[in-house]
Amino acid sequence: MTEAKVVTAGVTRWKLMGLGAVGVTGMAAAALASLVTAYWTDIWRGASRRVAILDVED
């Protein structure tokens, strides 16, 4: 019976570590999404300016 408890404890630990990794990944994705949302106008303006420059050079 003690072997089953050791295995169960190990699986529980892996599960908690996995949930922690998912949480950290979610926070990083939220931070990135916030940055893109906050600077979307600048990103769009920069991208359209580059397209215009490429059109002029061709």
C-alpha positions as CSV (number, residue, x, y, z in Angstrom):
1,M,0.0,0.0,0.0
2,T,2.9,2.4,0.7
3,E,4.0,2.0,-3.0
4,A,0.6,3.2,-4.2
5,K,0.9,6.3,-1.9
6,V,4.3,7.1,-3.3
7,V,3.1,6.8,-6.8
8,T,0.0,8.9,-6.0
9,A,2.1,11.6,-4.4
10,G,4.3,11.7,-7.4
11,V,1.4,12.0,-9.8
12,T,-0.1,14.8,-7.6
13,R,3.2,16.6,-7.7
14,W,3.4,16.3,-11.5
15,K,-0.1,17.6,-11.8
16,L,0.6,20.6,-9.6
17,M,3.8,21.4,-11.6
18,G,1.9,21.1,-14.8
19,L,-0.9,23.4,-13.6
20,G,1.8,25.9,-12.5
21,A,3.4,25.8,-15.9
22,V,0.0,26.4,-17.5
23,G,-0.6,29.3,-15.2
24,V,2.8,30.9,-16.0
25,T,2.2,30.5,-19.7
26,G,-1.3,32.0,-19.4
27,M,0.1,35.1,-17.6
28,A,2.8,35.5,-20.3
29,A,0.1,35.3,-23.0
30,A,-2.0,37.8,-21.2
31,A,0.9,40.2,-20.9
32,L,1.7,39.9,-24.6
33,A,-1.9,40.4,-25.5
34,S,-2.1,43.5,-23.3
35,L,1.0,45.0,-25.0
36,V,-0.4,44.3,-28.5
37,T,-3.7,45.8,-27.6
38,A,-2.1,48.9,-26.0
39,Y,0.2,49.5,-29.0
40,W,-2.0,48.3,-31.8
41,T,-2.2,51.7,-33.5
42,D,1.6,52.1,-33.5
43,I,2.0,48.5,-34.8
44,W,-0.5,49.0,-37.6
45,R,1.0,52.4,-38.5
46,G,4.5,50.9,-38.6
47,A,3.4,48.0,-40.7
48,S,1.5,50.1,-43.2
49,R,4.5,52.5,-43.5
50,R,6.8,49.6,-44.3
51,V,4.4,48.4,-47.0
52,A,4.2,52.0,-48.5
53,I,8.1,52.2,-48.5
54,L,8.3,48.8,-50.3
55,D,5.7,50.0,-52.9
56,V,7.8,53.1,-53.6
57,E,11.1,51.2,-54.0
58,D,9.7,48.8,-56.6
